[in-house]
């Protein structure tokens, strides 16, 4: 079962950012109180399914904004890459890679989430590309 974790200095702010960006919900994980661990709930996360995720308090200093990628980049499918990118920038995110068309792949963008993490968004390629 693939699992990913997002580390955040401000867990509340990160929950708000990802709730707005991707429609996720969060529930505290029993036994994870010491690190403020929350399980991610959303369309792509089904109990017993093939993808799980968590959000937790960062255990060390937050990486400097604009520095090179600080871990694995997570990329999620969205309906409209440009619209979600604009939302992210208006809600505490910062540009990492503006929306760009990749022939045969789709339209992709990356933003910093305000917590030192990079998150990618991709939407289906337009017909003919």
N, C-alpha and C positions, 0 to 999 in steps of 0.2 A: 504494500500500500504506500504510494508516494505521499510524503508529508513535507510541508515547508513551514518555516517559522519566520516571522517578522519581528525584529528587535526594535524597541522604541524607548526613548528616554521619557517621553510623555505618552503613556498608554492611552489615556483618554483622548488626546489630540489625534493619535494614530487611528483609533477606533472611529472617530468622526470622519477622518479623511477617507478611509477605505469604505465606510458605510455609504458615504456620498458618491465616491468614485465608482464602486462596483456593486453597491447594494448589499454588502455583507452585514450580517448580524454577529454578535459575539456573546458567548456565555462563559462565565468563570469556570475553570476546570477544577474539580475537587482535588485537593492536594497540591494545587499550584499557587496557593495564596502568597507564598513567600516571594515569588517572582512575578506576581500579578499576571498569571497566565490565563489567556482566554482562547477558547476554541472558536474557530471561524465557522459560521453557518451561512449558507447561501445556495443559489441554484446549482453550482458545481460541486457542492459538498453534501454528500448523502451519508447518513450513518451506515457504516459498513461498506461504503463506496470505495472507489479507487483513488480518491484524492482527499487528503485532510490537511488542515492548516491551523496554525496557532499564532497568537500575538502575545508577546511577553515584554517585560521591562528589560531594557538593555543593562548588561552587567558591568559595563565600562563606559568610557567617554564616547560621546557621539562623534562619528567621523565628520571632518570638516565638509561643509557644503561645497560642491564643485570639484571635490577631489576624485580621483579615479574610482571605478566601481569597487565597492567595499564588500563584495560577496556575490553570490549568485543573483542574477537579475531575474525577476519573476515577470512573465508576460502572460496576460490574460486576454481572451477574446472579448471584444466589445462590439456593439452594433455600429457605432460611429466613432472612429478613432479621433477625428478632429474635434467633435463635440466633447468627448471625455477629456481630451488634452486641454481644451479651453477651460473646462470645469476645474481640472487639477490646478492649473495656473492661478485661477481665481480663488482657490480655496487652500492656499498654503503650500502648493507644490511649486517646483522650480524646473525649468527646462533642462533636460538631459539630451534629448534628440527630438527635434520637432517632427510632426507627422511627415512621413516619407513613404512614397510608393516603392515597393520591392516587387518587380515583375514576377508573376506566377506565385507570389507569396501573399501579398496583401498590403494594406496601409498600416504602418507601424509607427509608434512614438514611445518615447521614454520620458518619465518625469522623476524628480526626486520627491519623496513624500513628506518632507519637512522633518524627518527623523533620521536622515542619513542613508536611507535605502533608495534603491532605484526600482521602479515598477514600469513594466512595458504594457502597451495596449496594442492589439492588432485587430483589424477588421478585414473582412473578406475582400479579395481583389475585385475591382470593378470589371464588368464584362469587357473582354477584349484586351485585358492587360495581363 
